[in-house]
Amino acid sequence: MSNEPERTGNVVKDFCVGLLVAAMALWGAIEIVKAIWVPLCIVVALAGIGALVWWRISARFRGW
């Protein structure tokens, strides 16, 4: 019985440390996405435009 308060304290402490680590990981992931968002959008836009141009050219010359 005398071990219960220590166990409860450890559970609360472990929960708080886990919550802190999870918050730090989420913050880091958001910062990484913020850092690469503009270049990522540019790359996706260029790839989409390239695919559209390729599709139009290949559709035009398909019957040759």
C-alpha positions as CSV (number, residue, x, y, z in Angstrom):
1,M,0.0,0.0,0.0
2,S,2.8,2.4,0.7
3,N,4.0,2.0,-2.9
4,E,0.8,3.4,-4.5
5,P,1.6,7.2,-4.2
6,E,5.0,6.7,-5.8
7,R,3.6,4.7,-8.6
8,T,0.9,7.3,-9.2
9,G,3.5,10.0,-9.3
10,N,5.6,8.1,-11.7
11,V,2.6,7.5,-14.0
12,V,1.8,11.2,-14.0
13,K,5.4,12.1,-14.6
14,D,5.8,9.6,-17.5
15,F,2.6,10.9,-19.0
16,C,3.8,14.5,-18.8
17,V,7.2,13.7,-20.3
18,G,5.5,11.7,-23.1
19,L,3.2,14.6,-23.8
20,L,6.2,17.0,-23.9
21,V,8.1,14.8,-26.3
22,A,5.0,14.4,-28.5
23,A,4.5,18.2,-28.6
24,M,8.2,18.7,-29.5
25,A,8.0,16.2,-32.3
26,L,4.8,17.8,-33.7
27,W,6.5,21.2,-33.5
28,G,9.5,19.9,-35.4
29,A,7.4,18.3,-38.1
30,I,5.5,21.5,-38.6
31,E,8.7,23.5,-38.9
32,I,10.1,21.1,-41.4
33,V,6.9,21.4,-43.5
34,K,7.0,25.2,-43.2
35,A,10.6,25.2,-44.4
36,I,10.0,23.1,-47.5
37,W,6.4,24.2,-48.4
38,V,7.3,26.7,-51.1
39,P,9.9,24.6,-52.9
40,L,7.6,21.6,-52.6
41,C,4.7,23.5,-54.2
42,I,7.0,24.8,-57.0
43,V,8.3,21.3,-57.8
44,V,4.7,19.8,-57.8
45,A,3.5,22.7,-60.1
46,L,6.4,22.2,-62.5
47,A,5.9,18.4,-62.6
48,G,2.2,19.0,-63.2
49,I,2.8,21.5,-66.0
50,G,5.4,19.1,-67.6
51,A,3.0,16.2,-67.4
52,L,0.2,18.3,-69.0
53,V,2.5,19.5,-71.8
54,W,3.7,15.9,-72.4
55,W,0.2,14.6,-72.5
56,R,-0.9,17.3,-75.0
57,I,2.1,16.7,-77.3
58,S,1.7,12.9,-77.2
59,A,-2.1,13.2,-77.8
60,R,-1.4,15.4,-80.8
61,F,1.1,13.1,-82.5
62,R,-0.4,9.8,-81.5
63,G,-1.8,9.1,-85.0
64,W,1.6,9.4,-86.8
